[in-house]
């Protein structure tokens, strides 16, 4: 499988709260991050996300409150989900 990514991924393991408009709050762990998105570990049983939908995400466990970011589901795999950072206008 080729890797056509424009941005380098950096391994990063943090807790991320995902707020879904229908399914509510999910706590997941990130695998890696890049300039344009983040990959979260999530098995198929807990994955209720659909390609193209938007969710809100916030890193947990920092000494200060992290910003809440808009994320779009761009990839769904057996081990997790790829989320793209959505720029607010």
N, C-alpha and C positions, 0 to 999 in steps of 0.2 A: 504494500500500500504506500503510495507516494504522499509526501507531506508538502503541500503547496502553500503553506502558511506564510504570510507576509511579516508577522510579528513573532518574535521569540517568546516561547513559553518558559516561565520560571516556576519551578516547584514551590508550592505554598500550601501549607496545611493549616487552615483556620476554620472555625465554626462560622457558618453563614446562615442567617435567618432569611428564609424566602417567604414573602407574603403573597399568597395567591388570591385573586379576587373571589374565587368560588370555594376552593379547598382549604383556605385559611393558612395558618403558619406551619412551615416545615423547617426543621433544623437539619442541616447537611454539613458535610466537610468538603472543603475545596481540595483539589489535587494540584492545580496549577493556575497561573494567571498570566495574561499578556496585556499589551497596551489596549487591545480591543475587547477582551472578554475574560471569562473565568470558566473553568471546568469543575463541576461538582460531582462527587461520588454519590450515587443514588441507585439502589437496585431497582429492578423492574417492578417489584411489588410495591415499593413506596413512591414510584414515579407516577404522578398524575398530570404531568406537564405535556403540552401539545406543541408541536412545531409552530413557530410564528407568534405564539402568545407572549404577552408581556407580564412580568411579575416585578415586585420590588424586592431588593436584597439589602441586607445590612450585616456587616461583620460583627461578631459577638466576642466578648471577652477582652476588649481593649480597655486601657485605663480611662479613656474618654469615650463618649458616644460617637460612633462612626456615622458618616452620612448615609442616608438611604438612597440607593441607586435604582434606576430603572434598568431592567434586563430583558432581553428577548431570547426565547428559546430558538437556537439555530442548529442544534445537533442532539439527537437522542441515540444513545448506545446502551448495550447491556450493563455496562459498569457505571454509567452516569449521563450527565447532560451538559452540553456546551451552551453557555449563556453569553450573549453579546451585550456590551454596555451600550445603552441607548442615550444619545446626547439630547438633553432637554433644550428646547428652543429659547 
